Amino acid sequence: MLASVAGLTLFLQQPSTDSGGGMGFMLQIVLMFVVFGAVTYFMVIRPQRRRQQEHQALMESLKRGDEVITTGGIYGKIKKVEKDHIVLEVDEEGRTLKIMRDSVIEKEKAA
């Protein structure tokens, strides 16, 4: 972004000429914006899409008996899977919590 601002500043400071020299400079600015867009795509958008796909696959794979961790840091074993919610058993005494299915962030690794 800093490079695009610097390029725009240089463009505004450049005296206008009718010889066509400004066209090359305009091409450089357009190229700079294309490069900036590509960097943004590969460093921000693409990794976020991959994380979303991984989370969606996790949501689809949840089943009774899985041990999971929620976004709130709660560990539990899935007792019941519903469309939008799951019921977690959170201790040995059988206490349960009904939580949103999307709040599961990962399955607990087997010891």
C-alpha positions in Angstrom: 0.0 0.0 0.0 2.9 2.3 0.8 4.3 1.7 -2.6 1.0 2.6 -4.3 0.8 5.8 -2.3 4.4 6.7 -3.3 3.6 6.0 -6.9 0.5 8.1 -6.9 2.5 10.9 -5.2 5.2 10.7 -7.9 2.5 10.8 -10.6 0.9 13.9 -9.2 4.2 15.7 -9.0 5.2 14.8 -12.6 4.7 17.6 -15.0 2.3 16.7 -17.8 3.8 16.3 -21.2 2.2 15.8 -24.5 5.0 13.5 -25.8 3.4 10.4 -24.5 5.9 9.8 -21.7 3.1 9.8 -19.2 1.6 6.7 -20.7 4.5 4.6 -19.5 4.2 6.0 -16.0 0.4 5.3 -16.0 1.2 1.7 -17.0 3.6 1.5 -14.0 0.9 2.6 -11.7 -1.6 0.2 -13.0 1.0 -2.6 -12.8 1.7 -1.6 -9.2 -2.0 -1.9 -8.3 -2.2 -5.3 -10.0 0.8 -6.5 -8.0 -0.7 -5.1 -4.8 -3.9 -6.9 -5.5 -2.1 -10.2 -6.1 -0.1 -9.9 -2.9 -3.3 -9.1 -1.0 -5.0 -12.2 -2.5 -2.2 -14.6 -1.7 -1.4 -13.3 1.8 -4.9 -12.5 3.1 -7.9 -13.8 1.0 -6.6 -17.3 0.0 -5.4 -18.4 3.5 -8.8 -17.2 4.9 -10.7 -19.3 2.4 -8.6 -22.3 3.2 -9.3 -21.9 7.0 -13.0 -21.5 6.2 -13.0 -24.7 4.2 -11.1 -26.6 6.9 -13.6 -25.4 9.5 -16.6 -26.4 7.3 -15.1 -29.9 6.9 -14.7 -30.1 10.7 -18.3 -29.1 11.2 -19.5 -31.8 8.8 -17.4 -34.5 10.5 -18.6 -33.9 14.0 -20.3 -37.0 15.5 -21.3 -38.4 18.9 -18.4 -39.4 21.0 -15.9 -36.9 19.5 -13.9 -34.9 22.1 -13.8 -31.2 21.1 -12.6 -27.8 22.1 -14.8 -24.7 21.8 -13.9 -21.1 21.1 -14.5 -20.4 24.8 -11.9 -23.0 25.7 -14.4 -25.6 27.0 -13.3 -29.2 26.5 -16.1 -31.8 26.2 -17.4 -35.0 24.6 -20.2 -34.7 22.1 -23.3 -36.3 23.5 -25.8 -35.3 20.8 -25.4 -33.6 17.4 -28.3 -31.4 16.1 -28.6 -29.3 13.0 -27.2 -26.0 14.5 -26.3 -27.1 18.0 -24.4 -29.8 19.8 -24.8 -31.1 23.3 -21.4 -31.4 25.1 -20.8 -33.6 28.2 -18.3 -31.5 30.1 -17.5 -33.6 33.2 -17.6 -37.1 34.7 -20.9 -36.3 36.5 -22.7 -36.0 33.2 -23.2 -32.2 33.1 -24.0 -31.0 29.6 -23.9 -27.7 27.7 -25.9 -26.9 24.6 -23.7 -24.9 22.3 -23.7 -23.6 18.7 -22.1 -26.1 16.3 -19.9 -23.3 14.8 -18.3 -22.7 18.2 -16.2 -25.9 17.9 -12.7 -25.0 16.8 -11.0 -28.4 16.8 -11.3 -32.0 17.7 -9.1 -32.9 20.7 -6.1 -35.0 19.7 -6.0 -38.6 21.0 -3.5 -39.1 23.8 
